Amino acid sequence: MTTMNLPQTEINSVIALYSNGQIQEALNTVETLIKNYPDESLLYNISGACYANLGQFDRAVRFYDQALIIKPDYAEAHYNLAGTLQELGQLDAAVKSYKKSLAIKPDYAEAHNNLGNVLKNLEQLDAAVKSYKNAIAIKPDYVEAHYSLGTTHQELGQLDDAVKSYKKVVVIEPDFAEMHNNLGVILKELNQKDAALKSLERAVAIKPDFAEAHNNLGNILKELDQQDAAVKCYEKAVALKPDYVDAHYNLGGVLKDLDQLEASVKCYEKAVALKPDYADAYYNLGGVLKDLGKLEAAVKSYENSLSIQPNYAETHNNLGSVLKELGQLDRTIKCYERAMELKSDIHYTFGESLHTKMQLCIWDDLSSQLDELKNKINSSEKIINPFPLLALIDNPELQRKTAEISVNEKYPQSHVLSKIERYQKHKKIRIGYFSADFRNHPVSTLKTELYELHDRSQFEIYAFSYGPDTKDEMNLRIKAGVDYFHDVHKMLDKDLAILSRSFEIDIAVDLGGFTQDSRTGVFALQAAPIQVNYLGYPGTMAANYMDYLIADRTLIPDEKKHHYLEKIVYMPNSFMVNDTKTKLSNRLFTRVETGLPTNGFVFCCFNNHYKITPNIFIGWMQILKAVEDSVLWLSEGNSTAVKNLKKEAKKNGVDENRLIFAPRLDSMKDHLNRIQLADLFIDTLPYNAHATSSDALRMGLPVLTCIGNSFASRVAASLLNAVNLPELITTTQEQYELLAIQLATHPEKLKIIKDKLVNNLPTAPLYDTPLFTRQLESAYLTMYDRYQQGLDPDYIYVEH
């Protein structure tokens, strides 16, 4: 506003200087004019604007105040004062000034908009929305107001309203890069991924140096399973903005997904270097280090995360899992318990904690925990992984339900790859064995000869190894025993499935199931048209993409087969294959050197400690009390378990010194020699001895078992039937205990059993690997013929 005394030409000159960015010149001119026209409020308002532009906000406030002393109803001065107060962080005062401006000039669109900005900073978001809407009502094409209204709706979670606001901006100003970026982020949250992709691509096209948009584009590409493209976006973001923490973090995540673990580690390390209190980055770094096998470093990273965010339940949980791999089971328990304190429904931790307690032989309150476990499984809760359940509850129905819960969450059938079109009939059936255990491992000690004996006129044998390339004796023998050995441990599940398809593998055999380091995701992607569950996991995978489960009639009687989703291949003798080429060492063991009594009866069980349940242990103590001078020979395992087992022995009235613990031997051959010192192997329930039982029988050591209801609880019975010793299969705990006592106290009866076992071994089908191989190949041929005829999988009964 001017007066008659202030020439318009002077005002125009000052405004021109200000508009051209010649702020100091404008300020010099206006200060000269103030000397001549000290009562002109306009001049003080312009001076305030100049000082504000120069960052001298306190001086600007003084000039705006002077303008308003001269002219209290000066709307523009109130508006400018509000903006300066906003810069000074005096937000409440800024609100008052904007409201004074609007009281004088209600149609002041810019004041409505900027009031909205201040209210938004004060987190008065609903009031901010009203201010922006007022601005738009006055000025419908007000881009900034539409954009700010959109961002406020976004903060309020009103995503549909935010989209509407952003789309209005598109019409008015189609090249507004920030708006396209924000719109893309919202559309991603609304699961409109293709539209989100277009918005974010538009943002970076308009503004190629927009680091945040490149980062957000990477996020949507990752969700669209375009990881390689996502990597390029994140790399572009960090190239544009080297200190962009979120982009380093996101790049680390996608590189992990691509199994580029070393590169992923560097990204997470960069993120925590830039932001030392970044708990999530330490958490994810811990996960990658764990995958790399750098367990001590993973522990440190998880501990760093917890030092920043002590109540991060998932970090306590994952730290527990790493400590478990390191064998620090006592610390593992504490981590799992803390995780559950913080988050009672954290997935699978209850089961992992219970399994760890079983490894430590901590049985306090086990009965009520098992009741809770059953209830939660029946309620379809993600409470336990399938494998630990096998040793806890002998119920095939609950085991199947647990497998279904796990598979549906972690490994549902994937349609990322197209359905396999029917392969032309191959001259030789292509069998692919998939395992993490092509090394010195129980699965391989049983199976290696099978690879060597397969009929090469009918079959072509492939091994896909996603475990460590150990180059140990067993690993080298397997490599020599198959036609094609592929080390695929660095491949993603998708790439491995594609590789299998490229070879047109006819039958893919999963030797891991739900055991450690298995790759169920490969089978969810369909690695082959026929997929088989065998040996590694004694139960159903409950996955509709697994066609067959290899078993026998002892393991799965007809009346129990409805508990298994796969079609059962019924082998005529036992499901278990063995390696007849296993040799003994030259090392001779004596009872004295192993700590066993010279003359007393030696019961043994070399099963893992988690298979020992309170009921079984109490039964063992009853047996020891009934058999004078007898001892129980167990695996040494961990010191806490040893201490707890001794404590339980005393609680049951048995001298703890009658428990003898055998240290682990590096040589399997030595172990086989050593177990011959025992008199009777007494089995566990509900998880029987598997390979351990086979080893004992092979060495002429009788195995006493109590048969249960589920696959894992009937394995020893299967093996005993295959060596024609059904008399060692009991059906109740009472029978089991009585027979153990009877055999120990009547040496002549035990001798009859031992002699029968020794006489049966040369002709027992359990150790006739050529026979087993022909029978298994018969099953493979039947599977393949059905497939070639376009028939669905069905139960297969292999003849002798």
FENVENKA-V873638 format. One record per backbone hydrogen bond with DSSP energy under -1.0 kcal/mol. NH is the residue of the N-H (numbers start at 1). CO is the residue of the C=O. Records with the same first field share a line. If there is no record, write none. Layout:
NH=CO / CO
This chain:
11=7
12=8
13=9
14=10
15=11
16=12
17=13
18=14
19=15
20=16
21=18
22=17
23=21
26=22
27=23
28=24
29=25
30=26
31=27
32=28
33=29
34=30
35=31
36=32
37=33
40=37
44=40
45=41
46=42
47=43
48=44
49=45
50=46
51=47
52=48
53=49
54=50
55=52
56=51
57=55
60=56
61=57
62=58
63=59
64=60
65=61
66=62
67=63
68=64
69=65
70=66
71=67
74=71
75=73
78=74
79=75
80=76
81=77
82=78
83=79
84=80
85=81
86=82
87=83
88=84
89=86
90=85
91=89
94=90
95=91
96=92
97=93
98=94
99=95
100=96
101=97
102=98
103=99
104=100
105=101
108=105
109=107
112=108
113=109
114=110
115=111
116=112
117=113
118=114
119=115
120=116
121=117
122=118
123=120
124=119
125=123
128=124
129=125
130=126
131=127
132=128
133=129
134=130
135=131
136=132
137=133
138=134
139=135
142=139
143=141
146=142
147=143
148=144
149=145
150=146
151=147
152=148
153=149
154=150
155=151
156=152
157=154
158=153
159=157
162=158
163=159
164=160
165=161
166=162
167=163
168=164
169=165
170=166
171=167
172=168
173=169
176=173
177=175
180=176
181=177
182=178
183=179
184=180
185=181
186=182
187=183
188=184
189=185
190=186
191=188
192=187
193=191
196=192
197=193
198=194
199=195
200=196
201=197
202=198
203=199
204=200
205=201
206=202
207=203
210=207
211=209
214=210
215=211
216=212
217=213
218=214
219=215
220=216
221=217
222=218
223=219
224=220
225=222
226=221
230=226
231=227
232=228
233=229
234=230
235=231
236=232
237=233
238=234
239=235
240=236
241=237
244=241
245=243
248=244
249=245
250=246
251=247
252=248
253=249
254=250
255=251
256=252
257=253
258=254
259=256
260=255
261=259
264=260
265=261
266=262
267=263
268=264
269=265
270=266
271=267
272=268
273=269
274=270
275=271
278=275
279=277
282=278
283=279
284=280
285=281
286=282
287=283
288=284
289=285
290=286
291=287
292=288
293=290
294=289
295=293
298=294
299=295
300=296
301=297
302=298
303=299
304=300
305=301
306=302
307=303
308=304
309=305
312=309
313=311
316=312
317=313
318=314
319=315
320=316
321=317
322=318
323=319
324=320
325=321
326=322
327=324
328=323
329=327
332=328
333=329
334=330
335=331
336=332
337=333
338=334
339=335
340=336
341=337
342=338
343=339
346=343
348=382
349=346
351=383
352=348
353=349
354=350
355=351
356=352
357=353
358=354
359=355
360=356
362=357
366=363
369=365
370=366
371=367
372=368
373=369
374=370
375=371
376=372
377=373
378=374
379=375
380=377
381=376
383=381
389=385
390=387
392=389
393=389
395=393
399=395
400=396
401=397
402=398
403=399
404=400
405=401
406=402
407=403
408=404
409=405
410=406
411=407
414=524
429=458
431=460
432=507
433=462
434=509
435=464
439=437
441=439
445=441
446=442
447=443
448=444
450=447
451=447
452=448
453=449
454=450
458=455
459=455
460=429
462=431
463=484
464=433
465=486
466=435
470=468
476=472
477=473
478=474
479=475
480=476
481=477
482=478
483=461
484=461
486=463
488=465
491=488
496=492
497=493
498=494
499=495
500=496
501=497
502=498
503=499
504=501
505=500
506=430
507=430
508=530
509=432
510=532
511=434
515=512
518=515
522=519
524=520
525=521
526=523
530=506
532=508
533=548
534=510
536=534
539=537
546=543
547=531
548=531
549=567
550=533
551=569
556=552
560=557
563=560
564=561
567=547
569=549
570=796
571=551
582=579
594=590
595=592
596=591
603=631
604=680
605=633
611=608
612=609
617=613
618=614
619=615
620=616
621=617
622=618
623=619
624=620
625=621
626=622
627=623
630=627
631=601
632=658
633=603
634=660
636=662
642=638
643=639
644=640
645=641
646=642
647=643
648=644
649=645
650=646
651=647
652=648
653=650
654=649
658=655
659=656
660=632
662=634
671=667
672=668
673=669
674=670
675=671
677=674
678=675
679=602
680=602
681=702
682=604
683=704
688=712
694=690
695=691
696=692
697=693
698=694
699=695
700=697
701=696
704=681
705=728
707=730
708=713
714=711
718=714
719=715
720=716
721=717
722=718
724=721
725=720
728=725
729=726
730=705
736=732
737=733
738=734
739=735
740=736
741=737
742=738
743=739
744=740
745=741
746=742
749=746
750=746
751=747
752=748
753=749
754=750
755=751
756=752
757=753
758=754
759=755
760=756
761=757
763=760
764=760
766=722
767=764
768=765
769=767
772=768
773=769
774=770
775=771
776=772
777=773
778=774
779=775
780=776
781=777
782=778
783=779
784=780
785=781
786=782
787=783
788=784
789=785
790=787
791=786
796=568
798=570
